């Protein structure tokens, strides 16, 4: 999946239209993908839904939480164990 396709998939999953937030979303996508890569997850097996969850967790609309949810962590761990 290309970066542009991932961006569109994440935006669709989060219900975001237009291009105004593309730079911010792309930055968070990069962070989530780096996290998954570091966990041993093959980038080709990553779907926009999981990345959208991670983006949403990190974004947190400026509230300063900026931590990944339990669901995201469980799914990333599962994919890592599967050798995905």
Secondary structure, DSSP 8 states (H G I E B T S, - for coil): --HHHHHHHHHHHHT--SSTTHHHHHHHHHHHHHHHHHTT--GGG--HHHHHHHHHHHHGGGSS-----HHHHHHHHHHHHTT-
